[in-house]
């Protein structure tokens, strides 16, 4: 194997490549002797007959694993040069430095055998084209791969064995630290940190939504702890503005429930669109976790509460077909997310109709009737919701007085919890200011460069302390007033008649739905239109059932009817033309009456009066403003046509359309021009700020603008162009 005849003149005429690799950056930093031995292979190449100018050092792969060729640019360059017959010999300290898997190793052997390239290591020189040398090199490659497998199996087995006992020290979330004993987990010594974590769980128990907990932290101006130090010791805590992701991680982490977990994820290899091998992390369900030890350490909540929280979070997501769920929204549909179709079992969808946005429910499962798809269930929601609300109020009336007393205590406890967080904030700010003062006083007066920086830091800490103290005083002054005996007696009377609280203007639709979900789990609606009633099955939490029959309008047998598109077109035409002109328009469009005849002025008049559509009245004065097309309106207002279409759909700009599908026409008036401005006044807020301040969704804000409840302007230029909403602060009182 070390015979000198293997090195021929044809080999020496080509370059000698020395491949150098260490598996990790830590090995490169600490195992310097191994790195030096690999660089010394250049002298070995000179001893075999190559000059120093012919020796090429390939060390781009230092700190990279040899388990695959991914990201190993040095090995790829070596393979490419061997394939181009530019290499006479490849030198490596051992086989494991070149590759840790047989696929890459045999690929290199195949190329070396075809291109007459030698391979040398610490034991000798080999020619892959010779059977004995190739057999020995293959055996060395197999041993190298087996060695890597054994090392990994030993390490992984030790880690899993220690994790099974709950003693493997891994990263802990903020609020928990490792103790002195094996597997001991303790609360963070900082009371402010643990207080913030407990507050998050308390607010979730009240609100039932991670987003509402996040909004509460933002509205109260509270900070949240963030820890980025390695596991093992309590590192420095940074207090930052809370994010939704941080609060969601706290609510979903089982470690806060006193459980020790390991193996919640696994790495998977896959081939991407470019053909490269990638790795990804796959989150496993709880039943597939490698280790789950309940009651391993004291937690902020117990395991039963953690499971209930996960079920509530899962129910807040958009539900799948035939599944319950969905977070409570701002709409007035009382049974949103909990009502199911008694015919097919699907969850009913909500809709709103009419000027007053009356709620209704329909089933998304469609059946073909007379060649047309129709909903298997579509019903108005007022009567059904009233029946469900009556049943709910009747069920909770015995405990209403106790609920009033608990709500008063909860209100006081919420305020006290916020004040405790701010007191801890003041205490922490005072400590930071005192520490900055001590650092400033210990510096030598002559060292002005350091003294100026420490003085600036001290001033900043004092400024933060002053702000925290002012905020604490302001919140202490806003403490809820003590309930007098007369007021408490009146609230008890309200508790005895809980319907007054249910119908109070200060009770929002979201509050009603939250109350309803505390006892009611599901409502099954079986519509029997021909019999004139809807059969409701109320499934309460705990397994009890209640059945109700609610009257609904019957289906009446009808003769020939006028097409729906004609009925929808008639009000628009009647506002612009007299009956004889409308008849001519409908006839030119090829439309006919219910009996298949041509329209006449008398028939149009009869249909209009039956539908209670007012007749055309010519205006005494022509309407103000110019009636233009959308393209012309975009030029006048300095906007894009797409923006005009969007504002038409949102109701921000009014338009006229003679018939469905016809071009829209915009009447440019001074009022329209005044609502499109280059710059909005300060009291008008962007859409995102308006939704956060009002606590509603963007669609709700647009509906309020359309109904005229909110004033809005449109900024048409600049970096902050878009819709601006005028929001007026309102502080509703309890039971106003």
Secondary structure, DSSP 4 states (H G I P E B T S, - for coil): ---GGGS-HHHHTSEEEEE---SSHHHHHH-HHHHHHHHTHHHHHHHTT--GGGEEEE-TTTT--SSSSTT-HHHHHHHHHHHTT-EEEEE-SSHHHH-SSHHHHHHHHHHHHHHT-EEE-SS-EEETTSHHHHHHHHHHHHHHHHHHHHHHHHHHHHHHHHHHTT----PPPTTEEE-SSTT-EEE-S-HHHHHHHHHHHHHHHHH--HHHHHHHHHHHT-EEEE--SPTTS----EEEE--HHHHHHHHH-GGGGT-EEE--EEEEEEE-TTS-EEEEEEEPPGGG-SEEETTSS--SS-HHHHHHHHHHHHHHSPPPTT-------SSS-TTTTTEEETTT-PBPEEEEETTTTEEEEE-S-EEEETTEEEES-EEESHHHHHHHHHHHHHHHGGGHHHHHHHHHHHHHHHHHHHHHHHHHHHHHHHHHHHHHHHHHHHS-TT-HHHHHHHHHHHHHHHHHHHHHHHHHHHHHHTPPPPPPHHHHHHHHHHHHTHHHHHT-TTS-HHHHHHHHHHHEEEEEEEEETTTTEEEEEEEETTS-EEEEEEE-PPP--------HHHHHHHHHHHTTS-HHHHHHHHHHTT---TTSPPP-HHHHHHHHHHTTPPPP---SSPPSSEEEEHHHHHHHHT--HHHHHHHHHHTSS--B-SSTTSPPEEEE-HHHHHHEESS--TTEEEHHHHHHHHTS-HHHHHHHHHHTSSEEEEE-SSTT-EEEEE-----PPTT-
